[in-house]
């Protein structure tokens, strides 16, 4: 006697499919955040600028000083006692922090202002030579490269096996991190200088075109395009399901990711180039006048602005006028 087929209601199947989807997202999120073999711009994928450092090093002794670079805009990232960074003379450096000597040096023809994303034995960054690169961390050899047709200022993000970056070619691009094959490309209305951040299975990117982009990193689907109304160079810092975005146009914008709404616009006398960092429930950022500001995450209260740098700039300006 054959068993009778079991009828499963459609609503039960729908719930099961949704549960599987949620589980997969959680698994990807856990994989993304628990890797101990990665280092990136602002310390983590939420771009909070916070680093867990348990052995506080002494800061009273200069260990190394280098003067052979035209300039360094790329932030050094550290993995397994090796520091990696780009320079304005087109060099990319691997520095051994034990011996304080270069492990290798790779060279291109234009400045490298992008901060690398280092994952296992590969690192990723963009250059002003209109290319995006993947290098081998052991020897600096090129694994793959891609012609972006314009400058890449943005620092990349790796989610799963996809590496994502913004460009001045008015797009957000993603490649297979192993092969360099273009996975997807989302067009924007202007330059993307900020670096992608990660939240709840989505990639968050702020643009100079006054828009915030929310993208599915695996499919490249544009989930949301929010008109912020302010030009943005800074990278969003994600805390408590909110994106804190300093803007060039004299506002700190707080976007509620879960409810898809701009919850707060905090005015300032000047704009921001710098990205914010998050520590102890405070968002800390420097504005264009050289002042350090601290905001309480829950109340959005501004705890005040350090005027030491502003005072110094005003005195310097008076001296310049007096001797001109």
ChimeraX commands (.cxc) that place a marker at each C-alpha (Angstrom):
marker #1 position 0.00,0.00,0.00 radius 0.5
marker #1 position 1.43,3.33,-1.10 radius 0.5
marker #1 position 1.68,6.22,1.33 radius 0.5
marker #1 position -0.68,9.08,0.59 radius 0.5
marker #1 position 1.04,12.29,-0.54 radius 0.5
marker #1 position 1.25,14.89,2.20 radius 0.5
marker #1 position -0.38,18.20,1.35 radius 0.5
marker #1 position 1.52,21.22,2.60 radius 0.5
marker #1 position -0.41,24.50,2.55 radius 0.5
marker #1 position 1.08,27.25,0.37 radius 0.5
marker #1 position 1.35,29.70,3.27 radius 0.5
marker #1 position 3.48,27.12,5.14 radius 0.5
marker #1 position 5.76,26.73,2.10 radius 0.5
marker #1 position 6.07,30.51,1.81 radius 0.5
marker #1 position 7.11,30.75,5.47 radius 0.5
marker #1 position 9.66,27.95,4.99 radius 0.5
marker #1 position 11.17,29.67,1.95 radius 0.5
marker #1 position 11.36,32.96,3.86 radius 0.5
marker #1 position 13.03,31.20,6.81 radius 0.5
marker #1 position 15.64,29.64,4.49 radius 0.5
marker #1 position 16.33,33.06,2.96 radius 0.5
marker #1 position 16.76,34.64,6.41 radius 0.5
marker #1 position 19.06,31.79,7.49 radius 0.5
marker #1 position 21.22,32.25,4.40 radius 0.5
marker #1 position 21.49,35.98,5.09 radius 0.5
marker #1 position 22.54,35.30,8.69 radius 0.5
marker #1 position 25.13,32.76,7.54 radius 0.5
marker #1 position 26.58,35.26,5.03 radius 0.5
marker #1 position 26.60,37.96,7.71 radius 0.5
marker #1 position 28.38,35.74,10.23 radius 0.5
marker #1 position 30.93,34.68,7.61 radius 0.5
marker #1 position 31.49,38.31,6.70 radius 0.5
marker #1 position 32.03,39.56,10.25 radius 0.5
marker #1 position 33.95,36.67,11.83 radius 0.5
marker #1 position 36.78,36.37,9.32 radius 0.5
marker #1 position 40.09,36.79,11.11 radius 0.5
marker #1 position 41.98,36.89,7.82 radius 0.5
marker #1 position 40.83,40.30,6.61 radius 0.5
marker #1 position 41.69,43.96,7.13 radius 0.5
marker #1 position 39.98,46.96,5.56 radius 0.5
marker #1 position 39.23,50.69,5.53 radius 0.5
marker #1 position 37.82,51.90,8.87 radius 0.5
marker #1 position 38.37,48.55,10.56 radius 0.5
marker #1 position 35.21,46.62,9.65 radius 0.5
marker #1 position 32.38,46.34,7.16 radius 0.5
marker #1 position 30.14,48.68,9.17 radius 0.5
marker #1 position 32.89,51.31,8.61 radius 0.5
marker #1 position 32.76,52.44,12.24 radius 0.5
marker #1 position 36.49,53.18,12.47 radius 0.5
marker #1 position 36.68,51.15,15.69 radius 0.5
marker #1 position 39.49,48.67,16.34 radius 0.5
marker #1 position 39.63,46.17,19.19 radius 0.5
marker #1 position 43.15,46.61,20.55 radius 0.5
marker #1 position 43.84,44.77,23.79 radius 0.5
marker #1 position 47.60,45.23,24.02 radius 0.5
marker #1 position 47.96,48.99,24.03 radius 0.5
marker #1 position 51.28,49.90,22.47 radius 0.5
marker #1 position 53.41,52.72,23.78 radius 0.5
marker #1 position 53.09,55.81,21.59 radius 0.5
marker #1 position 56.07,57.71,22.95 radius 0.5
marker #1 position 58.68,56.30,20.56 radius 0.5
marker #1 position 58.93,56.83,16.80 radius 0.5
marker #1 position 59.75,53.44,15.29 radius 0.5
marker #1 position 59.91,54.33,11.60 radius 0.5
marker #1 position 59.75,57.44,9.44 radius 0.5
marker #1 position 59.73,57.30,5.64 radius 0.5
marker #1 position 60.29,60.27,3.32 radius 0.5
marker #1 position 60.46,58.57,-0.07 radius 0.5
marker #1 position 56.78,58.99,-0.98 radius 0.5
marker #1 position 55.17,61.92,-2.78 radius 0.5
marker #1 position 52.34,61.62,-0.26 radius 0.5
marker #1 position 50.17,59.00,1.42 radius 0.5
marker #1 position 46.40,59.34,1.29 radius 0.5
marker #1 position 45.61,55.61,1.41 radius 0.5
marker #1 position 45.12,54.39,5.00 radius 0.5
marker #1 position 47.49,51.55,6.00 radius 0.5
marker #1 position 45.73,48.33,6.98 radius 0.5
marker #1 position 47.41,45.65,9.07 radius 0.5
marker #1 position 47.07,41.87,8.85 radius 0.5
marker #1 position 49.42,39.25,10.32 radius 0.5
marker #1 position 51.95,41.93,11.30 radius 0.5
marker #1 position 52.14,43.28,7.76 radius 0.5
marker #1 position 51.01,46.80,6.80 radius 0.5
marker #1 position 49.67,47.49,3.31 radius 0.5
marker #1 position 49.10,50.93,1.76 radius 0.5
marker #1 position 49.22,52.93,-1.46 radius 0.5
marker #1 position 51.04,56.19,-2.18 radius 0.5
marker #1 position 50.54,59.28,-4.32 radius 0.5
marker #1 position 53.58,58.37,-6.43 radius 0.5
marker #1 position 51.80,55.22,-7.58 radius 0.5
marker #1 position 53.57,52.76,-5.31 radius 0.5
marker #1 position 51.87,50.05,-3.29 radius 0.5
marker #1 position 53.85,48.95,-0.24 radius 0.5
marker #1 position 53.94,45.82,1.90 radius 0.5
marker #1 position 55.74,46.70,5.14 radius 0.5
marker #1 position 56.94,44.08,7.62 radius 0.5
marker #1 position 56.17,45.53,11.07 radius 0.5
marker #1 position 58.62,43.21,12.85 radius 0.5
marker #1 position 61.71,44.20,10.86 radius 0.5
marker #1 position 60.30,47.60,9.73 radius 0.5
marker #1 position 61.45,46.83,6.20 radius 0.5
marker #1 position 59.56,46.58,2.95 radius 0.5
marker #1 position 58.55,43.07,2.00 radius 0.5
marker #1 position 57.75,44.20,-1.54 radius 0.5
marker #1 position 56.83,47.28,-3.56 radius 0.5
marker #1 position 54.58,47.37,-6.61 radius 0.5
marker #1 position 54.28,50.36,-8.95 radius 0.5
marker #1 position 51.71,51.91,-11.31 radius 0.5
marker #1 position 51.75,55.26,-13.11 radius 0.5
marker #1 position 49.20,57.25,-11.11 radius 0.5
marker #1 position 48.35,57.91,-7.41 radius 0.5
marker #1 position 46.77,55.19,-5.25 radius 0.5
marker #1 position 44.44,56.91,-2.78 radius 0.5
marker #1 position 42.17,53.90,-2.24 radius 0.5
marker #1 position 42.67,51.99,1.02 radius 0.5
marker #1 position 43.13,48.27,0.31 radius 0.5
marker #1 position 40.88,45.45,1.42 radius 0.5
marker #1 position 43.10,42.52,2.45 radius 0.5
marker #1 position 41.53,39.08,2.60 radius 0.5
marker #1 position 43.60,35.92,3.09 radius 0.5
marker #1 position 46.36,35.98,0.43 radius 0.5
marker #1 position 44.84,38.70,-1.78 radius 0.5
marker #1 position 44.39,42.46,-1.55 radius 0.5
marker #1 position 42.17,44.80,-3.56 radius 0.5
marker #1 position 42.36,48.54,-4.33 radius 0.5
marker #1 position 41.67,51.14,-7.01 radius 0.5
marker #1 position 44.00,53.65,-8.64 radius 0.5
marker #1 position 43.90,56.97,-10.46 radius 0.5
marker #1 position 45.26,55.12,-13.52 radius 0.5
marker #1 position 41.65,54.02,-14.23 radius 0.5
marker #1 position 42.18,50.47,-13.01 radius 0.5
marker #1 position 41.10,48.26,-10.14 radius 0.5
marker #1 position 43.69,45.74,-8.94 radius 0.5
marker #1 position 43.97,42.44,-7.11 radius 0.5
marker #1 position 47.49,41.63,-5.88 radius 0.5
marker #1 position 49.00,38.61,-4.15 radius 0.5
marker #1 position 49.90,39.61,-0.56 radius 0.5
marker #1 position 52.98,37.36,-0.50 radius 0.5
marker #1 position 54.84,38.80,-3.47 radius 0.5
marker #1 position 52.89,41.78,-4.86 radius 0.5
marker #1 position 52.20,40.13,-8.20 radius 0.5
marker #1 position 49.06,41.12,-10.08 radius 0.5
marker #1 position 46.36,38.43,-9.87 radius 0.5
marker #1 position 43.90,40.37,-12.03 radius 0.5
marker #1 position 43.06,43.91,-13.07 radius 0.5
marker #1 position 40.04,45.71,-14.54 radius 0.5
marker #1 position 39.86,48.93,-16.57 radius 0.5
marker #1 position 37.28,51.21,-14.88 radius 0.5
marker #1 position 37.79,54.05,-17.41 radius 0.5
marker #1 position 38.12,56.68,-14.65 radius 0.5
marker #1 position 39.68,57.33,-11.24 radius 0.5
marker #1 position 38.93,55.04,-8.32 radius 0.5
marker #1 position 39.09,56.95,-5.02 radius 0.5
marker #1 position 36.75,54.65,-3.10 radius 0.5
marker #1 position 38.05,51.85,-0.86 radius 0.5
marker #1 position 36.64,48.40,-1.66 radius 0.5
marker #1 position 34.38,46.10,0.32 radius 0.5
marker #1 position 34.35,42.30,0.13 radius 0.5
marker #1 position 31.08,40.47,0.81 radius 0.5
marker #1 position 31.26,36.72,0.30 radius 0.5
marker #1 position 33.19,36.20,-2.95 radius 0.5
marker #1 position 32.29,39.62,-4.38 radius 0.5
marker #1 position 34.52,42.73,-4.18 radius 0.5
marker #1 position 32.65,46.05,-4.51 radius 0.5
marker #1 position 33.86,49.63,-5.07 radius 0.5
marker #1 position 32.59,52.99,-6.31 radius 0.5
marker #1 position 34.20,55.03,-9.07 radius 0.5
marker #1 position 34.33,58.42,-10.71 radius 0.5
marker #1 position 32.91,56.65,-13.76 radius 0.5
marker #1 position 29.47,57.22,-12.20 radius 0.5
marker #1 position 28.93,53.65,-11.13 radius 0.5
marker #1 position 29.26,51.10,-8.34 radius 0.5
marker #1 position 31.05,47.96,-9.56 radius 0.5
marker #1 position 31.41,44.40,-8.29 radius 0.5
marker #1 position 33.72,41.60,-9.42 radius 0.5
marker #1 position 34.31,37.96,-8.60 radius 0.5
marker #1 position 37.18,38.40,-6.18 radius 0.5
marker #1 position 39.07,35.37,-7.49 radius 0.5
marker #1 position 38.78,35.85,-11.27 radius 0.5
marker #1 position 38.12,39.58,-11.71 radius 0.5
marker #1 position 35.04,38.89,-13.83 radius 0.5
marker #1 position 32.58,41.78,-13.64 radius 0.5
marker #1 position 29.68,40.52,-11.53 radius 0.5
marker #1 position 27.43,43.58,-11.78 radius 0.5
marker #1 position 27.51,47.35,-12.25 radius 0.5
marker #1 position 24.99,49.90,-10.94 radius 0.5
marker #1 position 24.87,53.31,-12.64 radius 0.5
marker #1 position 24.77,56.45,-10.49 radius 0.5
marker #1 position 24.06,60.11,-11.23 radius 0.5
marker #1 position 27.51,61.31,-10.22 radius 0.5
marker #1 position 30.89,60.48,-8.73 radius 0.5
marker #1 position 31.23,57.85,-6.02 radius 0.5
marker #1 position 34.13,58.81,-3.75 radius 0.5
marker #1 position 32.83,57.22,-0.54 radius 0.5
marker #1 position 33.47,53.57,0.27 radius 0.5
marker #1 position 30.69,50.96,0.46 radius 0.5
marker #1 position 29.46,49.90,3.91 radius 0.5
marker #1 position 27.61,46.69,4.84 radius 0.5
marker #1 position 24.36,46.25,6.76 radius 0.5
marker #1 position 22.01,43.29,7.14 radius 0.5
marker #1 position 22.89,41.71,3.80 radius 0.5
marker #1 position 22.90,45.01,1.89 radius 0.5
marker #1 position 25.62,47.34,0.65 radius 0.5
marker #1 position 25.17,51.04,1.50 radius 0.5
marker #1 position 26.91,53.64,-0.70 radius 0.5
marker #1 position 26.74,57.45,-0.42 radius 0.5
marker #1 position 27.32,59.60,-3.51 radius 0.5
marker #1 position 28.44,63.04,-4.49 radius 0.5
marker #1 position 25.25,63.02,-6.58 radius 0.5
marker #1 position 23.23,63.58,-3.37 radius 0.5
marker #1 position 21.85,60.02,-3.35 radius 0.5
marker #1 position 22.25,57.05,-1.04 radius 0.5
marker #1 position 22.27,53.65,-2.76 radius 0.5
marker #1 position 21.19,50.38,-1.12 radius 0.5
marker #1 position 22.21,47.32,-3.17 radius 0.5
marker #1 position 21.97,43.54,-2.93 radius 0.5
marker #1 position 25.68,42.58,-3.08 radius 0.5
marker #1 position 25.09,39.17,-4.64 radius 0.5
marker #1 position 22.66,40.12,-7.43 radius 0.5
marker #1 position 23.51,43.79,-7.90 radius 0.5
marker #1 position 19.85,44.71,-7.52 radius 0.5
marker #1 position 19.26,48.34,-6.55 radius 0.5
marker #1 position 16.94,47.90,-3.55 radius 0.5
marker #1 position 16.64,51.60,-2.69 radius 0.5
marker #1 position 17.79,54.94,-4.06 radius 0.5
marker #1 position 17.29,57.69,-1.50 radius 0.5
marker #1 position 17.57,61.38,-2.40 radius 0.5
marker #1 position 19.46,62.92,0.52 radius 0.5
marker #1 position 19.78,66.33,-1.11 radius 0.5
marker #1 position 23.37,66.82,0.09 radius 0.5
marker #1 position 26.69,66.01,-1.60 radius 0.5
marker #1 position 28.49,63.18,0.17 radius 0.5
marker #1 position 32.19,62.27,0.05 radius 0.5
marker #1 position 32.23,60.56,3.45 radius 0.5
marker #1 position 31.58,56.85,3.99 radius 0.5
marker #1 position 28.49,55.96,6.06 radius 0.5
marker #1 position 29.15,54.63,9.57 radius 0.5
marker #1 position 26.52,52.05,10.56 radius 0.5
marker #1 position 25.33,51.87,14.17 radius 0.5
marker #1 position 22.05,50.58,15.61 radius 0.5
marker #1 position 20.51,50.14,12.13 radius 0.5
marker #1 position 21.30,53.75,11.25 radius 0.5
marker #1 position 23.70,55.17,8.68 radius 0.5
marker #1 position 25.48,58.31,9.93 radius 0.5
marker #1 position 26.65,60.28,6.91 radius 0.5
marker #1 position 28.62,63.54,7.15 radius 0.5
marker #1 position 27.92,65.69,4.08 radius 0.5
marker #1 position 29.79,68.43,2.22 radius 0.5
marker #1 position 26.76,70.68,2.60 radius 0.5
marker #1 position 26.81,71.47,6.32 radius 0.5
marker #1 position 24.71,68.59,7.66 radius 0.5
marker #1 position 25.16,65.32,9.46 radius 0.5
marker #1 position 22.46,63.05,8.00 radius 0.5
marker #1 position 21.10,60.05,9.91 radius 0.5
marker #1 position 19.27,57.52,7.78 radius 0.5
marker #1 position 17.12,54.87,9.49 radius 0.5
marker #1 position 17.89,51.77,7.42 radius 0.5
marker #1 position 15.19,49.59,8.90 radius 0.5
marker #1 position 12.34,52.04,8.34 radius 0.5
marker #1 position 13.72,53.60,5.13 radius 0.5
marker #1 position 13.55,57.21,6.31 radius 0.5
marker #1 position 15.96,60.05,7.03 radius 0.5
marker #1 position 15.34,60.39,10.75 radius 0.5
marker #1 position 17.60,63.35,11.55 radius 0.5
marker #1 position 19.39,66.21,9.84 radius 0.5
marker #1 position 21.87,67.83,12.22 radius 0.5
marker #1 position 23.06,71.23,10.91 radius 0.5
marker #1 position 26.64,72.47,11.12 radius 0.5
marker #1 position 28.35,75.75,10.24 radius 0.5
marker #1 position 30.54,74.01,7.65 radius 0.5
marker #1 position 30.71,70.73,5.75 radius 0.5
marker #1 position 32.50,67.44,6.29 radius 0.5
marker #1 position 35.05,65.60,4.18 radius 0.5
marker #1 position 35.94,63.04,6.86 radius 0.5
marker #1 position 33.99,59.88,7.66 radius 0.5
marker #1 position 32.68,59.38,11.20 radius 0.5
marker #1 position 33.81,56.77,13.72 radius 0.5
marker #1 position 31.68,55.13,16.40 radius 0.5
marker #1 position 32.84,54.30,19.92 radius 0.5
marker #1 position 31.02,53.92,23.25 radius 0.5
marker #1 position 27.66,54.95,21.76 radius 0.5
marker #1 position 29.09,58.15,20.33 radius 0.5
marker #1 position 29.64,59.21,16.73 radius 0.5
marker #1 position 32.82,61.26,16.37 radius 0.5
marker #1 position 33.78,63.27,13.28 radius 0.5
marker #1 position 35.94,66.21,12.19 radius 0.5
marker #1 position 34.50,69.04,10.10 radius 0.5
marker #1 position 36.17,71.27,7.47 radius 0.5
marker #1 position 37.00,73.88,10.09 radius 0.5
marker #1 position 39.17,71.38,11.95 radius 0.5
marker #1 position 36.77,70.85,14.84 radius 0.5
marker #1 position 36.13,67.47,16.43 radius 0.5
marker #1 position 32.44,66.81,17.09 radius 0.5
marker #1 position 30.79,64.08,19.16 radius 0.5
marker #1 position 27.13,63.03,18.85 radius 0.5
marker #1 position 25.25,60.77,21.25 radius 0.5
marker #1 position 23.82,57.94,19.16 radius 0.5
marker #1 position 20.40,57.66,20.82 radius 0.5
marker #1 position 19.54,61.31,21.46 radius 0.5
marker #1 position 21.50,62.70,18.45 radius 0.5
marker #1 position 22.75,65.42,20.82 radius 0.5
marker #1 position 25.95,67.18,19.81 radius 0.5
marker #1 position 28.25,67.12,22.83 radius 0.5
marker #1 position 30.22,70.07,21.52 radius 0.5
marker #1 position 33.00,71.02,19.17 radius 0.5
marker #1 position 36.67,71.31,19.95 radius 0.5
marker #1 position 37.74,74.79,18.89 radius 0.5
marker #1 position 41.49,74.35,19.41 radius 0.5
marker #1 position 42.18,73.66,15.74 radius 0.5
marker #1 position 39.76,76.41,14.66 radius 0.5
marker #1 position 41.54,78.94,16.88 radius 0.5
marker #1 position 44.90,77.88,15.45 radius 0.5
marker #1 position 43.61,78.35,11.89 radius 0.5
marker #1 position 42.24,81.81,12.70 radius 0.5
marker #1 position 45.57,82.90,14.23 radius 0.5
marker #1 position 47.45,81.53,11.22 radius 0.5
marker #1 position 45.14,83.46,8.91 radius 0.5
marker #1 position 45.75,86.70,10.85 radius 0.5
marker #1 position 49.53,86.16,10.66 radius 0.5
marker #1 position 49.30,85.55,6.92 radius 0.5
marker #1 position 47.29,88.77,6.43 radius 0.5
marker #1 position 49.70,90.77,8.63 radius 0.5
marker #1 position 52.77,89.72,6.62 radius 0.5
marker #1 position 51.18,89.81,3.16 radius 0.5
marker link #1:1,2 radius 0.2
marker link #1:2,3 radius 0.2
marker link #1:3,4 radius 0.2
marker link #1:4,5 radius 0.2
marker link #1:5,6 radius 0.2
marker link #1:6,7 radius 0.2
marker link #1:7,8 radius 0.2
marker link #1:8,9 radius 0.2
marker link #1:9,10 radius 0.2
marker link #1:10,11 radius 0.2
marker link #1:11,12 radius 0.2
marker link #1:12,13 radius 0.2
marker link #1:13,14 radius 0.2
marker link #1:14,15 radius 0.2
marker link #1:15,16 radius 0.2
marker link #1:16,17 radius 0.2
marker link #1:17,18 radius 0.2
marker link #1:18,19 radius 0.2
marker link #1:19,20 radius 0.2
marker link #1:20,21 radius 0.2
marker link #1:21,22 radius 0.2
marker link #1:22,23 radius 0.2
marker link #1:23,24 radius 0.2
marker link #1:24,25 radius 0.2
marker link #1:25,26 radius 0.2
marker link #1:26,27 radius 0.2
marker link #1:27,28 radius 0.2
marker link #1:28,29 radius 0.2
marker link #1:29,30 radius 0.2
marker link #1:30,31 radius 0.2
marker link #1:31,32 radius 0.2
marker link #1:32,33 radius 0.2
marker link #1:33,34 radius 0.2
marker link #1:34,35 radius 0.2
marker link #1:35,36 radius 0.2
marker link #1:36,37 radius 0.2
marker link #1:37,38 radius 0.2
marker link #1:38,39 radius 0.2
marker link #1:39,40 radius 0.2
marker link #1:40,41 radius 0.2
marker link #1:41,42 radius 0.2
marker link #1:42,43 radius 0.2
marker link #1:43,44 radius 0.2
marker link #1:44,45 radius 0.2
marker link #1:45,46 radius 0.2
marker link #1:46,47 radius 0.2
marker link #1:47,48 radius 0.2
marker link #1:48,49 radius 0.2
marker link #1:49,50 radius 0.2
marker link #1:50,51 radius 0.2
marker link #1:51,52 radius 0.2
marker link #1:52,53 radius 0.2
marker link #1:53,54 radius 0.2
marker link #1:54,55 radius 0.2
marker link #1:55,56 radius 0.2
marker link #1:56,57 radius 0.2
marker link #1:57,58 radius 0.2
marker link #1:58,59 radius 0.2
marker link #1:59,60 radius 0.2
marker link #1:60,61 radius 0.2
marker link #1:61,62 radius 0.2
marker link #1:62,63 radius 0.2
marker link #1:63,64 radius 0.2
marker link #1:64,65 radius 0.2
marker link #1:65,66 radius 0.2
marker link #1:66,67 radius 0.2
marker link #1:67,68 radius 0.2
marker link #1:68,69 radius 0.2
marker link #1:69,70 radius 0.2
marker link #1:70,71 radius 0.2
marker link #1:71,72 radius 0.2
marker link #1:72,73 radius 0.2
marker link #1:73,74 radius 0.2
marker link #1:74,75 radius 0.2
marker link #1:75,76 radius 0.2
marker link #1:76,77 radius 0.2
marker link #1:77,78 radius 0.2
marker link #1:78,79 radius 0.2
marker link #1:79,80 radius 0.2
marker link #1:80,81 radius 0.2
marker link #1:81,82 radius 0.2
marker link #1:82,83 radius 0.2
marker link #1:83,84 radius 0.2
marker link #1:84,85 radius 0.2
marker link #1:85,86 radius 0.2
marker link #1:86,87 radius 0.2
marker link #1:87,88 radius 0.2
marker link #1:88,89 radius 0.2
marker link #1:89,90 radius 0.2
marker link #1:90,91 radius 0.2
marker link #1:91,92 radius 0.2
marker link #1:92,93 radius 0.2
marker link #1:93,94 radius 0.2
marker link #1:94,95 radius 0.2
marker link #1:95,96 radius 0.2
marker link #1:96,97 radius 0.2
marker link #1:97,98 radius 0.2
marker link #1:98,99 radius 0.2
marker link #1:99,100 radius 0.2
marker link #1:100,101 radius 0.2
marker link #1:101,102 radius 0.2
marker link #1:102,103 radius 0.2
marker link #1:103,104 radius 0.2
marker link #1:104,105 radius 0.2
marker link #1:105,106 radius 0.2
marker link #1:106,107 radius 0.2
marker link #1:107,108 radius 0.2
marker link #1:108,109 radius 0.2
marker link #1:109,110 radius 0.2
marker link #1:110,111 radius 0.2
marker link #1:111,112 radius 0.2
marker link #1:112,113 radius 0.2
marker link #1:113,114 radius 0.2
marker link #1:114,115 radius 0.2
marker link #1:115,116 radius 0.2
marker link #1:116,117 radius 0.2
marker link #1:117,118 radius 0.2
marker link #1:118,119 radius 0.2
marker link #1:119,120 radius 0.2
marker link #1:120,121 radius 0.2
marker link #1:121,122 radius 0.2
marker link #1:122,123 radius 0.2
marker link #1:123,124 radius 0.2
marker link #1:124,125 radius 0.2
marker link #1:125,126 radius 0.2
marker link #1:126,127 radius 0.2
marker link #1:127,128 radius 0.2
marker link #1:128,129 radius 0.2
marker link #1:129,130 radius 0.2
marker link #1:130,131 radius 0.2
marker link #1:131,132 radius 0.2
marker link #1:132,133 radius 0.2
marker link #1:133,134 radius 0.2
marker link #1:134,135 radius 0.2
marker link #1:135,136 radius 0.2
marker link #1:136,137 radius 0.2
marker link #1:137,138 radius 0.2
marker link #1:138,139 radius 0.2
marker link #1:139,140 radius 0.2
marker link #1:140,141 radius 0.2
marker link #1:141,142 radius 0.2
marker link #1:142,143 radius 0.2
marker link #1:143,144 radius 0.2
marker link #1:144,145 radius 0.2
marker link #1:145,146 radius 0.2
marker link #1:146,147 radius 0.2
marker link #1:147,148 radius 0.2
marker link #1:148,149 radius 0.2
marker link #1:149,150 radius 0.2
marker link #1:150,151 radius 0.2
marker link #1:151,152 radius 0.2
marker link #1:152,153 radius 0.2
marker link #1:153,154 radius 0.2
marker link #1:154,155 radius 0.2
marker link #1:155,156 radius 0.2
marker link #1:156,157 radius 0.2
marker link #1:157,158 radius 0.2
marker link #1:158,159 radius 0.2
marker link #1:159,160 radius 0.2
marker link #1:160,161 radius 0.2
marker link #1:161,162 radius 0.2
marker link #1:162,163 radius 0.2
marker link #1:163,164 radius 0.2
marker link #1:164,165 radius 0.2
marker link #1:165,166 radius 0.2
marker link #1:166,167 radius 0.2
marker link #1:167,168 radius 0.2
marker link #1:168,169 radius 0.2
marker link #1:169,170 radius 0.2
marker link #1:170,171 radius 0.2
marker link #1:171,172 radius 0.2
marker link #1:172,173 radius 0.2
marker link #1:173,174 radius 0.2
marker link #1:174,175 radius 0.2
marker link #1:175,176 radius 0.2
marker link #1:176,177 radius 0.2
marker link #1:177,178 radius 0.2
marker link #1:178,179 radius 0.2
marker link #1:179,180 radius 0.2
marker link #1:180,181 radius 0.2
marker link #1:181,182 radius 0.2
marker link #1:182,183 radius 0.2
marker link #1:183,184 radius 0.2
marker link #1:184,185 radius 0.2
marker link #1:185,186 radius 0.2
marker link #1:186,187 radius 0.2
marker link #1:187,188 radius 0.2
marker link #1:188,189 radius 0.2
marker link #1:189,190 radius 0.2
marker link #1:190,191 radius 0.2
marker link #1:191,192 radius 0.2
marker link #1:192,193 radius 0.2
marker link #1:193,194 radius 0.2
marker link #1:194,195 radius 0.2
marker link #1:195,196 radius 0.2
marker link #1:196,197 radius 0.2
marker link #1:197,198 radius 0.2
marker link #1:198,199 radius 0.2
marker link #1:199,200 radius 0.2
marker link #1:200,201 radius 0.2
marker link #1:201,202 radius 0.2
marker link #1:202,203 radius 0.2
marker link #1:203,204 radius 0.2
marker link #1:204,205 radius 0.2
marker link #1:205,206 radius 0.2
marker link #1:206,207 radius 0.2
marker link #1:207,208 radius 0.2
marker link #1:208,209 radius 0.2
marker link #1:209,210 radius 0.2
marker link #1:210,211 radius 0.2
marker link #1:211,212 radius 0.2
marker link #1:212,213 radius 0.2
marker link #1:213,214 radius 0.2
marker link #1:214,215 radius 0.2
marker link #1:215,216 radius 0.2
marker link #1:216,217 radius 0.2
marker link #1:217,218 radius 0.2
marker link #1:218,219 radius 0.2
marker link #1:219,220 radius 0.2
marker link #1:220,221 radius 0.2
marker link #1:221,222 radius 0.2
marker link #1:222,223 radius 0.2
marker link #1:223,224 radius 0.2
marker link #1:224,225 radius 0.2
marker link #1:225,226 radius 0.2
marker link #1:226,227 radius 0.2
marker link #1:227,228 radius 0.2
marker link #1:228,229 radius 0.2
marker link #1:229,230 radius 0.2
marker link #1:230,231 radius 0.2
marker link #1:231,232 radius 0.2
marker link #1:232,233 radius 0.2
marker link #1:233,234 radius 0.2
marker link #1:234,235 radius 0.2
marker link #1:235,236 radius 0.2
marker link #1:236,237 radius 0.2
marker link #1:237,238 radius 0.2
marker link #1:238,239 radius 0.2
marker link #1:239,240 radius 0.2
marker link #1:240,241 radius 0.2
marker link #1:241,242 radius 0.2
marker link #1:242,243 radius 0.2
marker link #1:243,244 radius 0.2
marker link #1:244,245 radius 0.2
marker link #1:245,246 radius 0.2
marker link #1:246,247 radius 0.2
marker link #1:247,248 radius 0.2
marker link #1:248,249 radius 0.2
marker link #1:249,250 radius 0.2
marker link #1:250,251 radius 0.2
marker link #1:251,252 radius 0.2
marker link #1:252,253 radius 0.2
marker link #1:253,254 radius 0.2
marker link #1:254,255 radius 0.2
marker link #1:255,256 radius 0.2
marker link #1:256,257 radius 0.2
marker link #1:257,258 radius 0.2
marker link #1:258,259 radius 0.2
marker link #1:259,260 radius 0.2
marker link #1:260,261 radius 0.2
marker link #1:261,262 radius 0.2
marker link #1:262,263 radius 0.2
marker link #1:263,264 radius 0.2
marker link #1:264,265 radius 0.2
marker link #1:265,266 radius 0.2
marker link #1:266,267 radius 0.2
marker link #1:267,268 radius 0.2
marker link #1:268,269 radius 0.2
marker link #1:269,270 radius 0.2
marker link #1:270,271 radius 0.2
marker link #1:271,272 radius 0.2
marker link #1:272,273 radius 0.2
marker link #1:273,274 radius 0.2
marker link #1:274,275 radius 0.2
marker link #1:275,276 radius 0.2
marker link #1:276,277 radius 0.2
marker link #1:277,278 radius 0.2
marker link #1:278,279 radius 0.2
marker link #1:279,280 radius 0.2
marker link #1:280,281 radius 0.2
marker link #1:281,282 radius 0.2
marker link #1:282,283 radius 0.2
marker link #1:283,284 radius 0.2
marker link #1:284,285 radius 0.2
marker link #1:285,286 radius 0.2
marker link #1:286,287 radius 0.2
marker link #1:287,288 radius 0.2
marker link #1:288,289 radius 0.2
marker link #1:289,290 radius 0.2
marker link #1:290,291 radius 0.2
marker link #1:291,292 radius 0.2
marker link #1:292,293 radius 0.2
marker link #1:293,294 radius 0.2
marker link #1:294,295 radius 0.2
marker link #1:295,296 radius 0.2
marker link #1:296,297 radius 0.2
marker link #1:297,298 radius 0.2
marker link #1:298,299 radius 0.2
marker link #1:299,300 radius 0.2
marker link #1:300,301 radius 0.2
marker link #1:301,302 radius 0.2
marker link #1:302,303 radius 0.2
marker link #1:303,304 radius 0.2
marker link #1:304,305 radius 0.2
marker link #1:305,306 radius 0.2
marker link #1:306,307 radius 0.2
marker link #1:307,308 radius 0.2
marker link #1:308,309 radius 0.2
marker link #1:309,310 radius 0.2
marker link #1:310,311 radius 0.2
marker link #1:311,312 radius 0.2
marker link #1:312,313 radius 0.2
marker link #1:313,314 radius 0.2
marker link #1:314,315 radius 0.2
marker link #1:315,316 radius 0.2
marker link #1:316,317 radius 0.2
marker link #1:317,318 radius 0.2
marker link #1:318,319 radius 0.2
marker link #1:319,320 radius 0.2
marker link #1:320,321 radius 0.2
marker link #1:321,322 radius 0.2
marker link #1:322,323 radius 0.2
marker link #1:323,324 radius 0.2
view
